[in-house]
């Protein structure tokens, strides 16, 4: 999958978490941003632990080389969903389409996309949390496994991300990048 310029995909291991924190320290220490560093470390630790707790295999986020125009308070995680005894992935997709407004992302109908809007707290501040989910079956799994990407965008609570021109455009850009996803041998 093509990523927005400067965005980076990381595994969700504890080693990656420590590497990201070391990069942040190296960038913030010369600027004497100790308070910001502490907040960032706590945020990264929580985010990476939550990703691991949710079974994430990858986290995708703006990296240090991200141009300002493509930098957003957003991140994406990738997880593998498995069918259960009670629910096949076909049942899950039907539910997504019927109850959550899911639609095909592309003409080939390989990726189903749906959204959820909610609220969250970041450093004690209330923010809007807009999530876009993408689900595509794993080849050769007889549609028993699927890869799910979940993009979450934090935004001021008074903004409606679907009508805000800048944020809606930014989500459309991510949609275009996810549409480039292809499985490799």
C-alpha positions, 0 to 999 in steps of 0.5 A, a space after each residue: 500500500 502506498 502511504 502518504 508522503 513521510 508516513 511510516 509503518 511500524 510493527 507494534 513490538 516493544 522494541 519499536 516503541 522504545 525506538 520511537 521514544 528514543 527518536 522523540 527524545 533525540 528530537 526534543 532534548 536539544 529544544 529543552 522540551 522536557 514537559 512535552 517529552 514526558 507527555 509524548 512518552 506517556 502517549 506513545 506508551 499508551 497508544 502502542 500498548 492499546 495497539 498490542 492489546 487490540 491485536 495490531 500487527 502494524 501501526 502507521 503514522 506520520 514520521 519525522 519527514 512528513 510534510 506539514 500538509 500531510 501531517 495530521 493528528 492521526 494514526 492507522 493500525 492494521 489487525 487480522 480479523 478471524 471468523 468465529 464459530 458463530 460468525 463468518 466474515 461474510 456475516 461481519 461484512 453484511 452487518 457492516 453494510 446493513 448496520 454501519 453504512 459500509 460501502 465498497 472502497 473500490 470498483 473491485 469490491 475488495 475493500 469494505 469501508 465504514 466510519 464511526 464518529 465519537 469522542 476521546 480525551 488526549 492529555 485531559 482535553 476532549 477531542 472528536 475521534 473520527 475512525 475510518 475502517 477498511 476490511 479486505 479478505 486474506 487470500 487463500 483463507 477461504 474468507 475466514 481471515 481478513 486484514 482490517 485497517 483502522 484510521 483514527 483522526 483526532 480533531 477539535 470537537 466542534 468540527 464535523 469531519 465529514 463537512 470540514 473541507 480540509 479534514 474531509 479532503 485529508 480522509 479522502 487522501 487516505 482512502 486513495 492510499 488504502 485503495 492502492 493496497 495489494 497482496 504480494 506473494 
